[in-house]
Amino acid sequence: MDAQIKEGRRLLYVGVTRARDILVEVGQHGKACTLLTNVLCGIYPGQGWEAKTDKSWADGTFQEIWGPGTPKFFYKEIAGEDAPNAPAAPTYNFLKTKPESTVTEAKTVYPSSISDDLLVKNTTTTCLNDDGHPFPQLITKAAPAKDNEIGTCIHNIFASFDPESPRTEMVRMAADTIERHGFKAVLTSPDAIISSIETLCKFLAKSYGKAVKIDHELPFRELRNGQMTIGSIDLVWYTASDECVLVDFKNIPNAGRNVLDPADKSFLGHYAPQQRAYSDALTRGGLFVKACLIYLPMQGKVIRLNN
């Protein structure tokens, strides 16, 4: 019984403290509710709560029914009907509140959910590995695991990579991240993952110029068509103070040349609206975006989106 009382007190406390403008209490006038009194004592300690059990205060006015200095409550007695079949004629009393806003708040979405069928249709893709830049498939799975979870783990390692730090520290960081994700039996070579991001950096430097600055997980927030789009850009490779290359990491199971085929569901052109949103935001910030790339680390492929 004591446990039930404690649970009832907890639920009542939650209900009382969640009220923003009006709290409606329904009960009998002739019986004091010690449970409610105890809960209110917990919310407003030292107030000397004492519930009134008569009906003298139920006249439709504001009353301090728990004593001087306590929050005022608005009560009005509504007579009930004894006969179960009697026609219901309830009376409702409302306190005046501010009119509800007619402005609809923007819905928050992720950049990957942005859609533009025409842009996707007009997007072509180029695998830059075919342009004389071989990328060995350095990352492999030693045991079964969900591809999206593996992708998140690799993504987190890439986000923490610093080319200026000693390589031994980066490999240790990768090993710690793998262990934290519980993938020691799946991703058995932290060194391979660091080699993968190192190879990407060398490719970017050779193809577009050495980086004067690198941003990982650059915050992205933009109001588009009444929707607040919130996310982050995986990698921004600055070749100058006013120009950059945009890189997005994707982990697509069994991705082969079908990612270049517009008729295939794995077609990377479906990410064009997301990349266009990123590119437009960087352009408005005064940057010239040289290229929009997608890196598939599990396949060792760099794909450029052309639109």
N, C-alpha and C positions, 0 to 999 in steps of 0.2 A: 504493500500500500504506500509506503514511504517513497519508493521508487516512482510510483505513478504520480504522486503529488509533485515530486521534483520535476518529472517530465512535463506535467501540466503547467508548472510554474515557468519552466523554460520556454514552452510554446507560447504561453501568455505574454512573457517578456518580449519575445520576438514579435508577436502581433502588435503589442502596444508601441514598441519602438520603431516599427516600420511605417507608422502613419505619418504622412507628410503634411496634410492640411486638416483633415477631420478624422477623429477616432469615434466609431460608433460602438457603444456597449449596450448589449441587450440582457436584461435580467429582471429579477423581482425586486420591487421597491422595499418590501417588508423584511428583507433578509440581507444582512451585510455580507459582502464577499471578502473574506479575510485573505484569500489568495490574491485578488486584485490589489488589495491594500498593501500586501507584502511586496508585490512586484513594483508598485509605484514607490514604495519606500526605497527599493533598490535603485530606481531611476533617479529619484529626487530625495536623497538622504537628508535627514535632519529637519524635515518639514513638519513632523508631528501629524502624520496622516490619521484621520479618523472618519470613517465612512458614515454618512447619515442614512438612516433607514426609513425615515418618514417621507411623506410626499410634499412637504412644504416647499421644496426647492424645484419641484417638477412643474413649473409654471411657464416654461418657454423662454426663460431669461438665462443669462450667464450666471453661474453660481460657483463658488469655491467650496465644493461639497466635501473636500477632504481637509478643510481648515484654512485659516488665513495664510496668504502668501503662496498657496498651492495653485497649480494651473486651473484655469476656469473651464468649466464644462457647460455645454448647452443641452439641457434636457427638456423634453416635453412629453408628457404621458400620452400614449396612444391606446385607447381602449381596444381590447381584443374581442373577438366573437366567440362565444361558448359553443354555439351550434355549428357542427362541422359542415352542414349543408347550407349555411347562411351565405348569401351573396357577399363576396369580399368587397369591402369598401375601405381600404387602408388610407391613412393620411400620412403624408411624408412631409417632413420639415427639413429644409436644406439651408445651410449658411451660404451667403453669397460668396462666390469665389471669382477669381479673375477669369475672363473668358479664355477658352483654349486657343492656343495659337493655330492659325491656319497655314503656317509655314511648315512644309514637310522637311524633316531633317534628311540630309544626304545619307544614302546607304553606303556603308563602307564595303569595298570590294578589293580583291587582290589584282595586281597588274595582269596576272596570267588569265584572268577571266574576261579581259577586254576583248571584244569581238569586232571584226570588220571584214565581212565576207569579200568585199570588193578588193581590199588591200591584200588579203590572202590570195585571191585569184590572180592578182597582178605581181605576186612575189615569186621570184626564182631563187634557187639556192646553188651555191658552188662549194664543193668540198675542196678546201685549199691544200689538202694532202696531195691532190692530183696535180698541183702546180709546183712540184719539186720539193715539197716540205714533208718528208715522211715522219709520221708519228707512230712509234711502236706502241702496241697495246700493253702498257706497263702495269695496269691494275687488273687483277683477276680475283675471283672469289674461290676460296678453298673449300667452302661449304655452302649449302643452300641458305638463303636469306632474302627477305623482301627487298626488291630493288629500290623502292622509294626510301627505305630506312638506310640502305647502303649509300644511296645518293646523298642523304642528309649528312651522314658521317663524313664522306669525302668533301662535301661542300664546306663543312665546318673547319676541316683541316686547311682547305684552300683559303678560307676567310682569315685564318690566323697566320698564313705564310708571310714571312718577311724576307725578301731576297738579300737584305743587308745583314741578317743575323747569321751566326755560324750554322753550317748545315747540320752539325750534330744536335744542336738545340732544336732545329726544325723537325728532325727525325724523331727526337724524343717527344716533342709536342704531338706529332702524328700518332705515336704509339700510345700516349696518354689519352688522346681523343678516341682512338679505336677501343681502348679498354673501357673508357667511360660509356661508350655506346654498347658495350657487350659484344664486340665483333672480333675478339682476338683469334677465334677459330675460323673466321671468315676472311678478314683482311690480314693476312699473315705477314705482309711486307710493308711496314710504314715507309721504308726507304723508297719503294716503288711509287707511292702516292706523292712523296716529295719530288721524285724525279719527274712525275707527270706535270706538276705545276711549274717546275723549273723548265721543262721542255716547252711549255706554253709560253713562258716569259721570253725564252730565247727566240721563239718563233715571232712573237710580237715585236721584239727589238729588231729582228732582221727584216721583217716585212713592213713595219710602219715607223720604226725609229725607237731609240732607247727612251726609257721612261724617265721623265724628270720628277714624276710623282705617281703613286699608285693608290687608288682608293678601293678598299674592300667593303662590301655591303653599304654602299652609299645610300642614305635614306631617300626615299621617293614618296612624295605626298602631293596629290593634285586633284582638284575638283574637275571632273569631266562629265559633262551631260547630266549634272545633278547628282552624280555619285562621287564620293570621296574615295580615291584610289590610293592605297597605302601599301608600300613594299620597300624593296631595296634593290639596287643594281649590284650584281655580284662582283664585277670588276670594272673599274674605269682606269684605262692605261693612258696617262697624259704624256704626249710626246712634246708638248710645249704648254705654256700657261694658258693658251686659248684653243688647243686642239687635243682630241683624245680618240681612243678606240673603246668601244663598248663591248663587253664580253659577258655572256650569260652562260651559266653551267647547267647542263641538263643530263639526267641519267635515264636513258630510254632502253628498256630491255631488248636485247637482240637487234639493236639498231645496226642496219647495214646500209646499202645504197638505197633502200626504200625510203630513207629519210629525205631523199632528194626528189622523190616521186610525188607530184601533186595529187595523184589518185590514191595514195596510200594514207592510212589513218595516222601513221608516224611522221608524215611530212612536216618538216621543221618550219615551213612557211606559216603554219598555224600560230607560231609565236611572233609573227611580224607585227600585229597590233601592239603587243606588249613592248617590243623593241622600239616601235615608232613612238610610243608614249614616253619611253626613257629618252630617246634621241631628241624629241621635241622639247622636253624639259631641260636637257643639257644645252640645247641650242638657245633657248630663251635665257639661259644663264650666261650666254656669251661664248659658248664653246662651239668649235667646228668639229662635228663627229665624222671622223675619217671612214669608219666602218662599223657595222653591227655584226658581231660574231656570236656563234654558239659553240661551246666546247663540250664534246662528249668524252669525258675522261675514261670511261670504261672501254670505249672503242678507239680512243686515241685519235679522234677526228675533230677538225676545226671547220665549221661551216659558216660561210658568209651569206647573209640574206641580202638580196638585191631587189629593191622596189623603188 
